[in-house]
Amino acid sequence: MDHYTKEAYEKVRLQIVENIDRLEGFQAKGLPKPGSGDVHNLKNWRRFGAAFAWDPEIYVDIMSNAGSMSDVDLMKSLRKLESGYMKKWSAIDGMPMHHKIALRTGGDLGLRTPVDIWLETRDRLYDKFGFIPGNGPSNLDATSQFNEGSHLNRQNSKGSPLGKTVIPDEVLQEAKPISLHRAGQQFGEKPSQYTPLINASSKEQAEYLEQFILVQADRFKEASEYHRERWQRTLFDDGINEFVSDSNGNRINSFSKQTILEHQPTIKTLGNAIQVPDGKGGFTSLAEGAGAAAYGAPTTPKLDLSNAYIDTNTRIGKKAALEVSKNGALHWANTLLKNPAVRRGIVAAPVVGTLIGAGTVEANAAERDEEIEANPDDPTLKANKVLDQVAGWGDRTSLAGMAATATGVGAPVGVPAVAVGETVSTVASTMSMALDAGRGYLKMLKTPKEVTEEELDFAI
């Protein structure tokens, strides 16, 4: 940190300390707070102030405006940055993030220590542990996201995508020893503890803080390695990777330690869009159902993706299709597209059907030729081939219209092309699917089903 940055840091630090002292004064006199909201919240000034002291480099915007921000704007900026980082590394919407090391570790020690001494204290701790408290990358990443069972040892909050999953009481009791928040936890944040160290050397400060960081680091490691937590994360990752991977076919890890999740929007969207059997005769999203239920499972869970699907007629399904299609590093996995029936079904859906249908005309034609050769007396197969080609033409027309709309040619040409293409594609592909369905039904009627003894006993 250069001389000018240190000056800016000092201005912000002192502004935070002034607000803490102001509110402590009201508290000491037994007076009510002078107002409501964050700017009059002593706890929040201490919490977000400590985050600033621990990792000031990530508050560049605040320091560039040092001395010119009102107290209200300063508090908003401090809070907003933390919220942004938590969203940045979230792999599942609604699952709470957790700082590896609490922001309040050491209390106001950093805020009340001269900048040169404090920065050296901080460097000593980083060199030893590889991370420090604060809102920066060393203290937050995707591995900081935990189910409420591991986070606060409670049921998932209402409104969370995992909220419909009830964690059995016996599981909560089992997880209690490893939960991240515990009664009586000590961070060395009491004034009586840290005040004597305000004028101490950086070596003395680091030695004082080490004891609190070690306990929290061990707790985080314990929660991360808890078998139920690993079940949940593995199941979610495996489910996503059945559908997408990167351009090299490599596994995407939703709970990566990396500070940048390159495909985060796609991961999050697919987690909600992929529908999997719920074990009760219905379907639920991968994030809400399979991933959450894994945490409360009686044994190591296995994910059944044989009937998984994405309904691209729904809002979240369309969003998932757009996320995958616009990101060239991702592709639809063979789980979907190697199955001709699945692929032909998807072609009838908007948006993603256009993209897939336009690129699979030749593949569909080759498969139809094989079917025709194997069944030369079935005239409906030839009709299917023509309909597939018409649908593919419609998809390519739509794709051209989309491109025209997005370029200099403009919407007057592009929009009608999309409309015509979508209409032709949808009608033709729907007729083709109807023929396929009818053929399958006739085949079923003509082929006697072999009934096993088990099925016969069940029927009786």
Helices and strands as residue ranges (DSSP letters): H 3-28, G 38-40, H 42-54, G 56-58, H 60-64, H 71-88, H 109-112, H 115-129, G 142-144, H 148-151, H 169-175, G 176-178, H 191-194, G 195-197, H 202-225, H 227-241, H 264-273, E 275-277, E 283-285, I 286-291, H 292-295, H 315-326, H 334-337, H 340-347, H 352-359, H 361-374, H 379-406, H 411-446, H 453-459
